[in-house]
Structures are given as C-alpha cells and as structure tokens.
C-alpha cells in the first residue's frame, strides 16, 4: 500500500507561510509524477486553500493558484465559572 501524499504536502506548505504553486511543489515531491495528482491532493485537504493567483508569464498569460495551509490554533481553555448562577431580576411596573 502506498503512503498517503497529504502529510508530506502539508509539511512542505507549513514550512512556507507565503504559499507555493503546484509547479513550485513538484521538485519537493519527486514521488508524484503528475501535477494533476498534487492538485487533487490539495483539493482533498480541509486545511489547504488558494491564497492568491499569480500571472504565469511563460504559459500564455494564464493565472496559477498559490496554495497555503491553515495552521490550526491552540484549543480554547474550558471555562471555569460554568456553574455560576445569575439571579433573575424581575421587572416590576
């Protein structure tokens, strides 16, 4: 069984916070031959997103997506005052 590509792609993109295009990712992923495979992997990753588009000068003026990943924040601490009761204030006329 082959190793999944997603952890390696995620690791590479986390090292480069400004993001990479698929063509910039290809030299880092020598085990993947086709750029379409990298694109499909990026689309499957829930933490990957297209950060911006850049003009690819050598390819008929087409745009190329710059992919980045979200670094998940730390968990929010659990509230300690969970059972503090607030007294009801009745409005009287």
N, C-alpha and C positions, 0 to 999 in steps of 0.2 A: 504494500500500500504506500502511495506517495505521501510525503509530508505536505501539509497544507501551506499555501503560499502567504496567506493572510498575516500570520505573526511576523514574518520577515519583512513584508511590505510595511506593516505598522511600525516596526522598529526603525526602519530606514526613514520613514516620514516624521517620526518623533524626533529624530536627530536633526532634522532640517525644518525649523519652525516656519520659514517663509514658503515652504511647499516645493514640490517638484512636478514636472510634467511627466507623461508616460515615457517619452523619449529620454528624459534625464534619469528615470528609474531603471531603464533597461540595462545599462552597464553594471548596476548593482545586483541585478537578478539574472545571472548567467544561465540558471536552470530553466528559465522561461524564454522560449524562442519567439513567441508571437506577442506583439503589443496588444492585441485584442484580449489575450488572456489576462494581462495586467489590468486592462480597463474593466473586465468583468469582475475581477477580484476586488477592485476599488469600489465598484458599484454594490458589491455584497457587504462591504464593511459598514457597519452602522455608525462608526465614528469618523469616516472619511467624507470629505465634502470638497466641492470645487471652490477654491478661494477666489480665483480671478481668471480671466482669459488674457493670453498674450498673443500678439501677432507673430506668426511663424513666417519669417522673412523668406525662407527657402522653399516654401510649399505653396505657391500660387496665392499668397496673401491670406491664407486661411488662419483661423484662430486655434489655439491649443489651450486646453484646460490645465490649470495649475492645481494639483491636488494637495490637500493638507489633512491632518487628522486632529481631532479634538483630544486634548489631554484631560482626562476626567478629573474633576476637583475632588478634594477630600470630602468624606461624609460629614454632613451637618451633625453637630452633637445633639444628643437627645435632651429634650427639656427636663429640667429637674423639678420644676414647680407644677407638675402635672395635676396634682390633686388639691391645688389651692382653690378654695371656694370663693366665689364672688357673691356677695349678698345682693339679693334682688332689691331694687329701690322702686317702690310703687309710686306712681304719680297720682296725687290726690287733687281733686278740684275744689 
